[in-house]
Amino acid sequence: METIIYVGGLYAGGVRGMAKTAKNIRKAALRQIPKPLADRTVFYHLRGGIDYEKLSFKHRMMMKMLYEQVKKQPVGEQDADTRAMIETYGQKVSFVDLACLDNIVKKLEGYPA
């Protein structure tokens, strides 16, 4: 069994760099890989952070449009991620939790070296 660990930032619903990586290793995620492979793929979501001051103009505008859209949602329809985005919009914030790596390490310990 082949083990591939890919780490990429999530941007507008896509994993940054995944397409380029997929060309090099002939594998990707979700819509980009055959179902038999997707069925054997384990995904872990590791939250990062955002610093609006460091975003490019294009990305700031994308985030502004997303913010304007989601803040119109009724509070009862907002999930925790949406509420966090609304509350922290325009700020520098980190959601990094290194303890989330524990599950990945445990999974990898079961694979042969």
All heavy atoms as an XYZ file, in Angstrom:
896
protein
N       0.835     -1.172      0.000
C       0.000      0.000      0.000
C       0.887      1.245      0.000
O       1.861      1.312      0.721
C      -0.919      0.007      1.222
C      -1.727      1.286      1.330
S      -2.737      1.366      2.805
C      -4.074      0.330      2.293
N       0.545      2.203     -0.803
C       1.290      3.442     -0.910
C       0.671      4.488      0.007
O      -0.547      4.624      0.073
C       1.223      3.928     -2.351
C       2.052      5.153     -2.632
C       2.025      5.512     -4.106
O       1.628      4.677     -4.925
O       2.394      6.633     -4.413
N       1.497      5.198      0.748
C       1.016      6.250      1.627
C       1.481      7.591      1.095
O       2.672      7.787      0.848
C       1.558      6.065      3.064
O       1.130      4.797      3.545
C       1.061      7.164      3.974
N       0.545      8.467      0.905
C       0.843      9.830      0.457
C       0.257     10.785      1.472
O      -0.911     10.672      1.845
C       0.239     10.118     -0.926
C       0.845      9.182     -1.965
C       0.444     11.580     -1.316
C       0.173      9.236     -3.309
N       1.065     11.710      1.922
C       0.584     12.745      2.825
C       0.695     14.058      2.064
O       1.781     14.463      1.652
C       1.420     12.811      4.117
C       1.342     11.480      4.845
C       0.943     13.962      4.990
C       2.243     11.384      6.042
N      -0.449     14.689      1.859
C      -0.476     15.964      1.153
C      -1.054     17.012      2.079
O      -2.108     16.799      2.678
C      -1.327     15.875     -0.121
C      -1.332     17.184     -0.859
C      -0.300     17.497     -1.713
C      -2.323     18.124     -0.648
C      -0.256     18.716     -2.358
C      -2.284     19.344     -1.287
C      -1.257     19.633     -2.140
O      -1.209     20.847     -2.759
N      -0.365     18.109      2.205
C      -0.825     19.205      3.047
C      -0.985     20.428      2.146
O      -0.053     20.819      1.451
C       0.190     19.510      4.179
C      -0.280     20.676      5.020
C       0.418     18.270      5.030
N      -2.167     20.983      2.144
C      -2.422     22.159      1.325
C      -3.490     23.022      1.949
O      -4.372     22.536      2.656
N      -3.402     24.304      1.700
C      -4.389     25.240      2.215
C      -5.689     25.152      1.438
O      -5.692     24.862      0.248
N      -6.777     25.408      2.123
C      -8.093     25.392      1.491
C      -8.431     26.805      1.042
O      -8.464     27.735      1.840
C      -9.138     24.887      2.492
C     -10.522     24.635      1.976
C     -10.495     23.552      0.901
C     -11.437     24.201      3.113
N      -8.635     26.970     -0.241
C      -8.945     28.270     -0.827
C     -10.174     28.140     -1.694
O     -10.157     27.405     -2.680
C      -7.784     28.785     -1.685
C      -6.557     29.109     -0.881
C      -5.619     28.144     -0.590
C      -6.351     30.393     -0.402
C      -4.501     28.431      0.147
C      -5.233     30.699      0.335
C      -4.309     29.721      0.612
O      -3.206     30.008      1.357
N     -11.239     28.842     -1.333
C     -12.469     28.881     -2.122
C     -12.944     27.486     -2.497
O     -13.324     27.216     -3.616
C     -12.274     29.737     -3.370
N     -12.886     26.586     -1.549
C     -13.421     25.251     -1.760
C     -12.488     24.271     -2.436
O     -12.852     23.136     -2.685
N     -11.272     24.672     -2.742
C     -10.308     23.775     -3.367
C      -9.027     23.734     -2.556
O      -8.716     24.657     -1.827
N      -8.295     22.657     -2.679
C      -7.035     22.521     -1.954
C      -5.926     23.087     -2.823
O      -5.671     22.591     -3.923
C      -6.751     21.055     -1.591
C      -5.431     20.938     -0.849
C      -7.883     20.491     -0.753
N      -5.289     24.124     -2.334
C      -4.252     24.812     -3.103
C      -3.109     23.864     -3.437
O      -2.573     23.180     -2.580
C      -3.718     25.997     -2.312
C      -2.760     26.828     -3.114
C      -2.384     28.077     -2.379
N      -1.643     28.930     -3.277
C      -1.514     30.213     -3.122
N      -2.081     30.811     -2.111
N      -0.819     30.912     -3.972
N      -2.766     23.820     -4.706
C      -1.656     23.005     -5.165
C      -2.016     21.569     -5.480
O      -1.187     20.819     -5.990
N      -3.242     21.155     -5.190
C      -3.630     19.760     -5.385
C      -3.565     19.355     -6.854
O      -3.083     18.276     -7.177
C      -5.035     19.509     -4.839
C      -5.495     18.074     -5.008
S      -4.534     16.876     -4.066
C      -5.393     16.929     -2.533
N      -4.028     20.198     -7.745
C      -4.029     19.841     -9.172
C      -2.611     19.595     -9.670
O      -2.346     18.611    -10.370
C      -4.709     20.927     -9.990
N      -1.683     20.467     -9.282
C      -0.287     20.299     -9.701
C       0.298     19.025     -9.103
O       0.981     18.260     -9.784
C       0.524     21.517     -9.273
C       1.962     21.477     -9.741
C       2.682     22.755     -9.370
C       4.114     22.704     -9.860
N       4.848     23.926     -9.528
N       0.007     18.800     -7.840
C       0.498     17.594     -7.193
C      -0.099     16.360     -7.847
O       0.597     15.368     -8.080
C       0.151     17.614     -5.691
O       0.745     18.777     -5.109
C       0.657     16.374     -4.986
N      -1.378     16.418     -8.162
C      -2.051     15.274     -8.783
C      -1.406     14.907    -10.112
O      -1.300     13.728    -10.446
C      -3.529     15.578     -8.980
N      -0.957     15.897    -10.860
C      -0.290     15.602    -12.133
C       1.012     14.838    -11.895
O       1.370     13.962    -12.674
C       0.005     16.897    -12.892
C      -1.222     17.543    -13.470
C      -0.860     18.823    -14.182
C      -2.110     19.532    -14.661
N      -1.825     20.834    -15.259
N       1.687     15.188    -10.815
C       2.969     14.556    -10.524
C       2.832     13.158     -9.941
O       3.662     12.297    -10.181
C       3.789     15.426     -9.572
C       4.214     16.722    -10.228
O       4.383     16.783    -11.431
N       4.368     17.762     -9.440
N       1.795     12.916     -9.169
C       1.645     11.603     -8.535
C       0.437     10.831     -9.059
O       0.153      9.741     -8.589
C       1.542     11.735     -7.003
C       0.312     12.554     -6.598
C       2.812     12.277     -6.414
C       0.053     12.565     -5.115
N      -0.287     11.430     -9.985
C      -1.456     10.825    -10.635
C      -2.583     10.512     -9.647
O      -3.359      9.600     -9.839
C      -1.065      9.566    -11.396
C      -0.047      9.804    -12.481
C       0.141      8.540    -13.287
N       1.395      8.390    -13.969
C       1.854      9.132    -14.967
N       1.209     10.108    -15.396
N       3.000      8.887    -15.535
N      -2.622     11.250     -8.561
C      -3.704     11.073     -7.586
C      -4.145     12.443     -7.111
O      -3.404     13.388     -7.146
C      -3.233     10.241     -6.398
C      -2.874      8.821     -6.766
C      -2.428      8.045     -5.577
C      -2.011      6.659     -6.016
N      -1.584      5.839     -4.904
N      -5.352     12.578     -6.656
C      -5.851     13.838     -6.110
C      -6.970     13.531     -5.128
O      -7.064     12.413     -4.645
C      -6.297     14.746     -7.242
N      -7.838     14.474     -4.897
C      -8.876     14.277     -3.891
C     -10.269     14.429     -4.472
O     -10.477     15.083     -5.484
C      -8.678     15.295     -2.770
N     -11.199     13.788     -3.796
C     -12.626     13.859     -4.088
C     -12.969     13.731     -5.562
O     -12.924     12.642     -6.105
C     -13.209     15.137     -3.475
C     -13.044     15.242     -1.955
C     -13.484     16.600     -1.441
C     -13.797     14.152     -1.247
N     -13.345     14.832     -6.211
C     -13.786     14.786     -7.615
C     -12.670     14.381     -8.564
O     -12.925     13.993     -9.686
C     -14.297     16.158     -8.043
C     -15.529     16.622     -7.307
C     -15.797     18.030     -7.660
N     -14.751     18.811     -6.992
C     -14.760     20.107     -6.831
N     -15.714     20.809     -7.330
N     -13.812     20.731     -6.195
N     -11.445     14.466     -8.124
C     -10.315     14.289     -9.018
C      -9.767     12.868     -9.042
O      -8.875     12.575     -9.819
C      -9.190     15.261     -8.637
C      -9.654     16.703     -8.691
C      -8.651     17.644     -8.036
O      -7.830     17.236     -7.245
N      -8.749     18.907     -8.390
N     -10.266     11.997     -8.196
C      -9.720     10.635     -8.167
C     -10.828      9.609     -8.389
O     -11.993      9.860     -8.084
C      -8.976     10.338     -6.850
C      -9.900     10.488     -5.641
C      -7.756     11.195     -6.702
C      -9.254     10.124     -4.335
N     -10.472      8.447     -8.896
C     -11.458      7.394     -9.114
C     -12.073      6.934     -7.786
O     -11.416      6.955     -6.742
C     -10.657      6.259     -9.750
C      -9.333      6.814    -10.089
C      -9.130      8.066     -9.302
N     -13.308      6.513     -7.835
C     -14.021      6.093     -6.630
C     -13.286      5.025     -5.822
O     -13.219      5.135     -4.599
C     -15.433      5.651     -6.974
C     -16.242      5.302     -5.734
C     -17.705      5.242     -6.000
C     -18.531      4.823     -4.818
N     -18.091      5.119     -3.509
N     -12.717      3.981     -6.463
C     -12.017      2.972     -5.649
C     -10.885      3.566     -4.809
O     -10.659      3.149     -3.679
C     -11.471      1.987     -6.688
C     -12.365      2.152     -7.872
C     -12.750      3.602     -7.870
N     -10.191      4.541     -5.347
C      -9.118      5.189     -4.598
C      -9.706      6.113     -3.528
O      -9.225      6.145     -2.403
C      -8.201      5.972     -5.533
C      -7.035      6.690     -4.862
C      -6.162      5.705     -4.093
C      -6.211      7.430     -5.897
N     -10.746      6.837     -3.892
C     -11.376      7.745     -2.924
C     -11.900      6.971     -1.723
O     -11.849      7.453     -0.592
C     -12.496      8.531     -3.596
N     -12.388      5.748     -1.957
C     -12.900      4.925     -0.862
C     -11.803      4.528      0.119
O     -12.090      4.202      1.264
C     -13.587      3.670     -1.417
C     -14.891      3.987     -2.138
O     -15.430      5.103     -1.938
O     -15.358      3.129     -2.900
N     -10.547      4.540     -0.323
C      -9.416      4.164      0.538
C      -8.666      5.393      1.058
O      -7.637      5.260      1.699
C      -8.436      3.287     -0.238
C      -9.011      1.974     -0.678
C      -7.965      1.020     -1.271
N      -6.737      1.616     -1.726
C      -6.369      1.713     -3.011
N      -7.150      1.268     -3.963
N      -5.216      2.242     -3.340
N      -9.168      6.575      0.737
C      -8.485      7.813      1.107
C      -9.017      8.345      2.427
O     -10.213      8.344      2.663
C      -8.676      8.876      0.002
O      -8.179      8.349     -1.231
C      -7.942     10.163      0.323
N      -8.109      8.747      3.282
C      -8.478      9.332      4.568
C      -8.118     10.812      4.518
O      -6.994     11.181      4.174
C      -7.716      8.651      5.727
C      -8.091      9.284      7.059
C      -7.985      7.158      5.734
N      -9.085     11.652      4.850
C      -8.863     13.094      4.854
C      -8.931     13.614      6.279
O      -9.775     13.192      7.067
C      -9.926     13.821      4.023
C      -9.854     13.522      2.570
C     -10.605     12.502      2.012
C      -9.020     14.252      1.747
C     -10.530     12.207      0.665
C      -8.933     13.973      0.403
C      -9.701     12.948     -0.134
N      -8.023     14.502      6.600
C      -8.013     15.168      7.898
C      -8.056     16.665      7.640
O      -7.320     17.177      6.804
C      -6.739     14.838      8.680
C      -6.619     13.382      9.027
C      -5.950     12.499      8.181
C      -7.177     12.887     10.194
C      -5.841     11.164      8.498
C      -7.070     11.537     10.519
C      -6.395     10.684      9.661
O      -6.282      9.370      9.965
N      -8.909     17.339      8.365
C      -9.011     18.789      8.233
C      -8.244     19.429      9.373
O      -8.593     19.264     10.546
C     -10.484     19.221      8.280
C     -10.659     20.690      8.221
N     -11.477     21.366      9.079
C     -10.123     21.621      7.404
C     -11.431     22.656      8.797
N     -10.616     22.826      7.792
N      -7.183     20.127      9.036
C      -6.377     20.834     10.026
C      -6.560     22.323      9.778
O      -6.174     22.831      8.726
C      -4.901     20.449      9.896
C      -4.603     18.964     10.031
C      -3.145     18.693      9.718
C      -4.960     18.468     11.422
N      -7.161     22.996     10.710
C      -7.433     24.415     10.515
C      -6.151     25.223     10.617
O      -5.249     24.901     11.379
C      -8.434     24.902     11.558
C      -9.788     24.229     11.325
C     -10.869     24.879     12.060
N     -11.116     26.213     11.526
C     -11.960     27.053     12.075
N     -12.601     26.726     13.165
N     -12.147     28.243     11.551
N      -6.094     26.261      9.849
C      -4.949     27.159      9.847
C      -5.330     28.501     10.422
O      -5.936     28.588     11.480
N      -5.012     29.534      9.698
C      -5.322     30.874     10.149
C      -5.418     31.804      8.957
O      -5.274     31.383      7.810
N      -5.658     33.063      9.254
C      -5.755     34.059      8.196
C      -5.298     35.406      8.736
O      -5.539     35.734      9.897
C      -7.188     34.135      7.626
C      -7.227     34.991      6.374
C      -8.177     34.635      8.679
C      -8.494     34.845      5.563
N      -4.605     36.130      7.899
C      -4.182     37.496      8.210
C      -4.626     38.351      7.027
O      -4.007     38.340      5.972
C      -2.670     37.562      8.395
C      -2.183     38.943      8.813
O      -2.960     39.919      8.716
O      -1.016     39.049      9.225
N      -5.722     39.054      7.203
C      -6.316     39.816      6.102
C      -5.356     40.859      5.535
O      -5.410     41.159      4.349
C      -7.624     40.467      6.550
C      -8.756     39.478      6.669
C      -8.935     38.720      7.827
C      -9.635     39.273      5.626
C      -9.958     37.804      7.933
C     -10.671     38.359      5.721
C     -10.822     37.622      6.875
O     -11.838     36.716      6.966
N      -4.467     41.388      6.376
C      -3.509     42.394      5.883
C      -2.528     41.795      4.880
O      -2.002     42.514      4.035
C      -2.746     43.009      7.053
C      -3.592     43.943      7.899
C      -2.771     44.628      8.982
O      -1.521     44.621      8.892
O      -3.379     45.166      9.912
N      -2.273     40.509      4.960
C      -1.311     39.868      4.067
C      -1.951     39.291      2.805
O      -1.252     38.802      1.933
C      -0.546     38.771      4.808
C       0.378     39.333      5.871
C       1.198     38.245      6.489
C       2.165     38.847      7.516
N       3.015     37.840      8.108
N      -3.277     39.332      2.729
C      -3.954     38.812      1.542
C      -3.735     39.736      0.355
O      -3.645     40.956      0.516
C      -5.463     38.677      1.792
C      -5.921     37.658      2.819
C      -7.442     37.697      2.950
C      -5.459     36.268      2.456
N      -3.693     39.145     -0.812
C      -3.618     39.961     -2.034
C      -4.956     40.678     -2.195
O      -5.963     40.318     -1.574
C      -3.374     39.069     -3.253
O      -4.504     38.246     -3.491
N      -4.975     41.693     -3.042
C      -6.209     42.443     -3.296
C      -7.318     41.493     -3.751
O      -8.449     41.554     -3.267
C      -5.969     43.528     -4.350
C      -7.220     44.274     -4.720
C      -7.732     45.240     -3.870
C      -7.889     43.978     -5.896
C      -8.901     45.913     -4.195
C      -9.058     44.653     -6.238
C      -9.563     45.625     -5.381
N      -6.972     40.598     -4.655
C      -7.938     39.639     -5.186
C      -8.536     38.784     -4.067
O      -9.753     38.612     -3.981
C      -7.252     38.740     -6.225
C      -8.093     37.615     -6.755
C      -7.266     36.755     -7.714
C      -7.915     35.423     -7.982
N      -7.076     34.564     -8.821
N      -7.685     38.266     -3.198
C      -8.174     37.412     -2.118
C      -8.942     38.206     -1.062
O      -9.900     37.688     -0.476
C      -7.030     36.621     -1.488
C      -6.533     35.536     -2.376
N      -5.242     35.484     -2.837
C      -7.165     34.471     -2.926
C      -5.100     34.430     -3.620
N      -6.257     33.805     -3.694
N      -8.540     39.443     -0.816
C      -9.311     40.281      0.104
C     -10.718     40.514     -0.435
O     -11.701     40.456      0.310
C      -8.616     41.622      0.340
C      -7.514     41.568      1.369
C      -7.115     42.948      1.864
N      -6.875     43.921      0.821
C      -5.722     44.115      0.196
N      -4.680     43.371      0.504
N      -5.604     45.028     -0.737
N     -10.822     40.752     -1.741
C     -12.138     40.972     -2.356
C     -12.976     39.693     -2.323
O     -14.178     39.742     -2.063
C     -11.997     41.475     -3.794
C     -11.437     42.885     -3.911
S     -12.457     44.109     -3.057
C     -11.501     44.418     -1.585
N     -12.339     38.558     -2.550
C     -13.066     37.288     -2.477
C     -13.597     37.057     -1.062
O     -14.746     36.637     -0.881
C     -12.159     36.131     -2.895
C     -11.848     36.103     -4.372
S     -10.588     34.886     -4.826
C     -11.367     33.357     -4.343
N     -12.764     37.320     -0.067
C     -13.193     37.141      1.309
C     -14.282     38.132      1.681
O     -15.218     37.793      2.414
C     -11.999     37.272      2.270
C     -11.026     36.115      2.180
S     -11.767     34.493      2.452
C     -12.297     34.626      4.148
N     -14.188     39.342      1.166
C     -15.232     40.335      1.445
C     -16.567     39.887      0.864
O     -17.605     40.000      1.519
C     -14.844     41.705      0.882
C     -15.873     42.768      1.192
C     -15.458     44.128      0.710
C     -16.535     45.125      1.110
N     -16.175     46.482      0.828
N     -16.543     39.379     -0.371
C     -17.783     38.912     -0.983
C     -18.361     37.733     -0.192
O     -19.570     37.671      0.045
C     -17.548     38.521     -2.443
C     -17.290     39.708     -3.336
S     -17.222     39.359     -5.110
C     -16.181     37.949     -5.220
N     -17.504     36.822      0.219
C     -17.960     35.683      1.009
C     -18.535     36.163      2.343
O     -19.607     35.719      2.768
C     -16.813     34.703      1.242
C     -17.141     33.476      2.078
C     -18.244     32.645      1.426
C     -15.890     32.634      2.283
N     -17.848     37.086      2.991
C     -18.312     37.640      4.263
C     -19.680     38.297      4.104
O     -20.587     38.057      4.906
C     -17.280     38.648      4.783
C     -17.762     39.467      5.946
C     -17.865     38.913      7.219
C     -18.112     40.800      5.785
C     -18.300     39.671      8.289
C     -18.559     41.560      6.849
C     -18.649     40.987      8.101
O     -19.095     41.731      9.163
N     -19.822     39.112      3.077
C     -21.100     39.789      2.841
C     -22.217     38.776      2.619
O     -23.354     38.986      3.051
C     -21.003     40.743      1.649
C     -20.063     41.918      1.859
C     -20.521     42.880      2.949
O     -21.735     42.956      3.219
O     -19.663     43.553      3.544
N     -21.903     37.692      1.949
C     -22.897     36.661      1.667
C     -23.300     35.914      2.937
O     -24.479     35.738      3.216
C     -22.346     35.687      0.633
C     -23.291     34.574      0.271
C     -22.676     33.603     -0.723
O     -21.526     33.733     -1.131
N     -23.429     32.608     -1.114
N     -22.311     35.466      3.716
C     -22.635     34.632      4.871
C     -23.229     35.421      6.031
O     -24.009     34.865      6.807
C     -21.420     33.794      5.354
C     -20.972     32.841      4.281
C     -20.295     34.658      5.858
N     -22.907     36.690      6.149
C     -23.471     37.444      7.280
C     -24.963     37.698      7.090
O     -25.654     38.040      8.051
C     -22.704     38.741      7.526
C     -22.972     39.859      6.583
C     -22.211     41.095      7.005
C     -22.596     42.262      6.115
N     -21.946     43.488      6.519
N     -25.474     37.468      5.885
C     -26.910     37.600      5.628
C     -27.678     36.346      6.035
O     -28.899     36.383      6.137
C     -27.159     37.879      4.142
C     -26.642     39.222      3.687
C     -26.844     39.398      2.191
C     -26.189     40.683      1.702
N     -26.263     40.790      0.238
N     -26.963     35.250      6.263
C     -27.620     34.006      6.665
C     -28.233     34.167      8.046
O     -27.618     34.767      8.932
C     -26.625     32.847      6.736
C     -26.118     32.343      5.435
C     -25.134     31.187      5.641
O     -24.634     30.953      6.731
N     -24.859     30.473      4.570
N     -29.423     33.614      8.244
C     -29.982     33.618      9.604
C     -29.040     32.892     10.553
O     -28.423     31.887     10.174
C     -31.304     32.856      9.447
C     -31.636     32.945      7.989
C     -30.315     33.012      7.266
N     -28.924     33.382     11.769
C     -27.996     32.810     12.743
C     -28.237     31.311     12.917
O     -27.287     30.538     13.025
C     -28.098     33.537     14.109
C     -27.235     32.870     15.164
C     -27.714     34.998     13.950
N     -29.475     30.882     12.884
C     -29.792     29.472     13.052
C     -29.275     28.590     11.927
O     -29.136     27.379     12.090
N     -28.980     29.171     10.778
C     -28.464     28.414      9.635
C     -26.942     28.455      9.539
O     -26.353     27.778      8.709
C     -29.065     28.958      8.332
C     -30.555     28.720      8.209
C     -31.133     29.293      6.929
O     -30.363     29.573      5.983
O     -32.361     29.465      6.871
N     -26.304     29.259     10.373
C     -24.842     29.386     10.334
C     -24.206     28.254     11.119
O     -24.631     27.930     12.226
C     -24.406     30.721     10.932
C     -24.883     31.923     10.169
C     -24.577     33.216     10.908
O     -24.010     33.221     11.990
N     -24.967     34.321     10.300
N     -23.147     27.653     10.533
C     -22.404     26.651     11.288
C     -21.286     27.352     12.063
O     -21.105     28.568     11.957
C     -21.871     25.545     10.373
C     -20.899     26.041      9.314
O     -20.353     27.151      9.448
O     -20.666     25.300      8.350
N     -20.549     26.590     12.845
C     -19.500     27.170     13.697
C     -18.425     27.871     12.876
O     -17.928     28.935     13.265
C     -18.877     26.090     14.576
N     -18.058     27.294     11.726
C     -17.041     27.921     10.880
C     -17.518     29.254     10.327
O     -16.753     30.221     10.259
C     -16.647     26.991      9.728
C     -15.834     25.792     10.196
O     -15.198     25.887     11.270
O     -15.829     24.773      9.486
N     -18.780     29.306      9.937
C     -19.336     30.558      9.406
C     -19.368     31.627     10.490
O     -18.984     32.769     10.259
C     -20.756     30.316      8.852
O     -20.678     29.328      7.812
C     -21.356     31.588      8.297
N     -19.812     31.253     11.678
C     -19.854     32.232     12.777
C     -18.451     32.726     13.119
O     -18.245     33.915     13.358
C     -20.524     31.612     14.005
C     -22.037     31.505     13.853
C     -22.718     31.137     15.168
N     -22.317     29.834     15.689
C     -22.821     28.671     15.293
N     -23.753     28.641     14.383
N     -22.397     27.543     15.824
N     -17.475     31.822     13.121
C     -16.096     32.221     13.413
C     -15.585     33.184     12.353
O     -14.896     34.158     12.674
C     -15.190     30.996     13.513
N     -15.925     32.938     11.081
C     -15.486     33.836     10.020
C     -16.102     35.222     10.195
O     -15.416     36.239     10.055
C     -15.863     33.289      8.646
C     -15.232     34.077      7.516
S     -15.892     33.592      5.933
C     -16.856     35.028      5.592
N     -17.375     35.263     10.521
C     -18.051     36.548     10.723
C     -17.425     37.302     11.893
O     -17.164     38.504     11.807
C     -19.568     36.329     10.933
C     -20.206     35.812      9.639
C     -20.243     37.611     11.399
C     -21.628     35.310      9.792
N     -17.183     36.594     12.980
C     -16.631     37.220     14.184
C     -15.202     37.713     14.008
O     -14.790     38.669     14.662
C     -16.697     36.235     15.353
C     -18.107     35.911     15.795
C     -18.177     34.728     16.754
O     -17.111     34.229     17.177
O     -19.304     34.294     17.048
N     -14.438     37.062     13.147
C     -13.015     37.407     13.021
C     -12.690     38.120     11.713
O     -11.514     38.386     11.454
C     -12.148     36.139     13.124
O     -12.488     35.241     12.058
C     -12.345     35.455     14.469
N     -13.697     38.441     10.919
C     -13.447     39.059      9.613
C     -12.575     40.314      9.773
O     -12.809     41.156     10.631
C     -14.767     39.426      8.929
C     -14.551     40.121      7.611
C     -14.145     39.404      6.500
C     -14.699     41.502      7.494
C     -13.915     40.031      5.293
C     -14.474     42.136      6.288
C     -14.081     41.405      5.194
O     -13.846     42.032      4.008
N     -11.556     40.395      8.935
C     -10.664     41.550      8.916
C      -9.531     41.481      9.920
O      -8.687     42.368      9.955
N      -9.499     40.460     10.736
C      -8.485     40.347     11.778
C      -7.426     39.317     11.405
O      -7.573     38.570     10.442
C      -9.143     39.916     13.093
C     -10.223     40.846     13.582
C     -10.935     40.275     14.788
O     -10.348     39.526     15.575
N     -12.193     40.612     14.952
N      -6.391     39.275     12.199
C      -5.399     38.208     12.095
C      -5.790     37.173     13.147
O      -5.915     37.497     14.327
C      -4.000     38.748     12.383
C      -2.926     37.701     12.330
C      -1.557     38.306     12.600
C      -0.481     37.243     12.532
N       0.851     37.823     12.779
N      -6.025     35.957     12.701
C      -6.502     34.934     13.622
C      -5.897     33.579     13.249
O      -5.651     33.307     12.083
C      -8.048     34.876     13.622
C      -8.587     34.485     12.280
C      -8.586     33.962     14.698
N      -5.644     32.773     14.265
C      -5.113     31.431     14.059
C      -6.043     30.430     14.727
O      -6.430     30.591     15.877
C      -3.716     31.300     14.663
O      -3.281     29.958     14.574
N      -6.391     29.396     13.971
C      -7.198     28.301     14.495
C      -6.348     27.034     14.614
O      -6.882     25.943     14.774
C      -8.385     28.018     13.568
C      -9.328     29.170     13.436
C      -9.309     29.969     12.295
C     -10.225     29.485     14.443
C     -10.180     31.031     12.160
C     -11.106     30.551     14.319
C     -11.080     31.325     13.169
N      -5.038     27.185     14.556
C      -4.125     26.049     14.592
C      -4.232     25.342     15.948
O      -4.205     25.979     16.995
C      -2.667     26.496     14.345
C      -1.695     25.351     14.550
C      -2.531     27.081     12.944
N      -4.375     24.022     15.881
C      -4.423     23.187     17.070
C      -3.537     21.975     16.783
O      -3.951     21.037     16.104
C      -5.850     22.758     17.370
C      -5.960     21.877     18.605
O      -4.923     21.605     19.263
O      -7.085     21.443     18.901
N      -2.309     22.013     17.278
C      -1.352     20.940     16.986
C      -1.783     19.590     17.533
O      -1.347     18.553     17.044
C       0.033     21.320     17.505
C       0.667     22.542     16.836
C       2.030     22.846     17.449
C       0.784     22.348     15.332
N      -2.687     19.582     18.500
C      -3.189     18.311     19.026
C      -3.952     17.529     17.957
O      -4.068     16.309     18.037
C      -4.089     18.556     20.243
N      -4.433     18.231     16.928
C      -5.144     17.562     15.833
C      -4.221     16.627     15.042
O      -4.699     15.750     14.328
C      -5.754     18.591     14.887
S      -7.088     19.532     15.639
N      -2.927     16.810     15.170
C      -1.973     15.946     14.470
C      -1.904     14.552     15.091
O      -1.468     13.607     14.447
C      -0.581     16.573     14.471
C      -0.446     17.884     13.701
C       0.932     18.480     13.918
C      -0.709     17.664     12.222
N      -2.369     14.415     16.318
C      -2.285     13.125     17.014
C      -2.973     12.012     16.231
O      -2.446     10.901     16.135
C      -2.892     13.227     18.416
C      -2.069     14.108     19.344
O      -0.894     14.381     19.024
O      -2.615     14.530     20.380
N      -4.164     12.278     15.682
C      -4.880     11.245     14.928
C      -4.108     10.817     13.682
O      -4.116      9.643     13.321
C      -6.277     11.734     14.530
C      -7.195     11.821     15.713
O      -7.035     11.112     16.692
N      -8.167     12.709     15.632
N      -3.439     11.754     13.048
C      -2.654     11.432     11.850
C      -1.454     10.570     12.236
O      -1.162      9.570     11.580
C      -2.210     12.715     11.122
C      -3.448     13.491     10.659
C      -1.290     12.396      9.950
C      -3.150     14.873     10.122
N      -0.779     10.951     13.301
C       0.386     10.177     13.759
C      -0.040      8.766     14.121
O       0.616      7.791     13.733
C       1.069     10.885     14.955
C       2.130      9.992     15.587
C       1.675     12.209     14.500
N      -1.146      8.615     14.825
C      -1.632      7.275     15.204
C      -1.935      6.436     13.968
O      -1.626      5.258     13.920
C      -2.861      7.396     16.079
C      -2.570      7.873     17.482
C      -3.829      8.051     18.284
C      -3.501      8.679     19.625
N      -4.703      9.056     20.369
N      -2.539      7.054     12.962
C      -2.864      6.337     11.737
C      -1.583      5.890     11.023
O      -1.477      4.748     10.588
C      -3.694      7.243     10.819
C      -4.086      6.616      9.513
C      -5.184      5.613      9.714
C      -5.718      5.147      8.373
N      -6.778      4.174      8.533
N      -0.604      6.782     10.951
C       0.650      6.470     10.257
C       1.468      5.417     11.001
O       2.221      4.667     10.369
C       1.470      7.735     10.056
C       0.893      8.731      9.051
C       1.709     10.011      9.044
C       0.818      8.130      7.667
N       1.342      5.347     12.301
C       2.085      4.339     13.057
C       1.677      2.928     12.673
O       2.458      1.989     12.821
C       1.882      4.558     14.560
C       2.623      5.754     15.079
C       2.321      6.075     16.535
O       1.312      5.579     17.081
O       3.105      6.839     17.130
N       0.482      2.779     12.096
C       0.029      1.457     11.677
C       0.515      1.050     10.311
O       0.306     -0.079      9.885
N       1.173      1.952      9.579
C       1.666      1.649      8.240
C       3.115      1.203      8.304
O       3.897      1.702      9.108
C       1.568      2.875      7.328
C       0.170      3.164      6.887
C      -0.570      4.176      7.491
C      -0.421      2.460      5.847
C      -1.864      4.461      7.094
C      -1.717      2.734      5.441
C      -2.437      3.740      6.072
O      -3.714      4.001      5.657
N       3.507      0.272      7.406
C       4.909     -0.146      7.381
C       5.805      1.000      6.904
O       5.387      1.829      6.107
C       4.921     -1.303      6.378
C       3.638     -1.229      5.636
C       2.680     -0.415      6.450
N       7.012      0.998      7.400
C       7.983      2.051      7.033
C       8.494      1.871      5.633
O       8.495      0.845      5.064
C       9.131      2.059      8.023
